[in-house]
C-alpha cells in the first residue's frame, strides 16, 4: 500500500501541494476563526482519552483485527519484536474521511507527535509521522487545503489548549 513510497517522495509531493505546517496555537486560531477541521488520525482509544473540541477522528492505522492464519502469523511476528498492538494501515482511511469531510474543507491533520517537514541535523529530510502520511494521502486524493499540526497533539495538550474526552 502506501508505506512502500519513500518518505523523500512523499515529502516532495507535500511541498508541491503546499501542505503547510502550523503550530498548536495557530491551529487553534484557524479552527476558531477560519472553520478549519482538525482531523485526528490517532487510534480511536487515544482520541477518546483527549482531543481538541470538534476534532474528527479517522485512524490512519488500526489494530489488526482479523483472525485469518496470515493475521495470526503477523501478530506473532509483531509480538516477537515486542510490538503487541500490531497495527496495519487502515484501508478505509480515505473513504472514511470522504464521508466526514468534503474535499474543499480546510483540514489540519494531527497525530501524537506531529513529525516535521523542516530539515534538522538528525533528520535532513524532516521527520515522517502519521499526520504527514495522512496529509500525503489526502492531497493524493484531491483534498486541496491540507495543513499539518507541528508538534502534534502531545504539544497541544502539554500547552493546556482546549481538550475534551470521549466520543463527542
ABEGO torsion letter per residue (X at the ends): XAAABBAAAAAAAAAAAGBBBBBAAAAAAAAAAAGBBBBBABBAAAAAABBBBGBBBBBABBBBABABAAAAAAAAAAAAAGBABBBBBBAAAAAAAAAABBAABBBBBBBAAGEBABBBAABAAEBBBAAAAAAAAAAAAGBABBBBBBGEAAAAAAAGBBBBBEAX
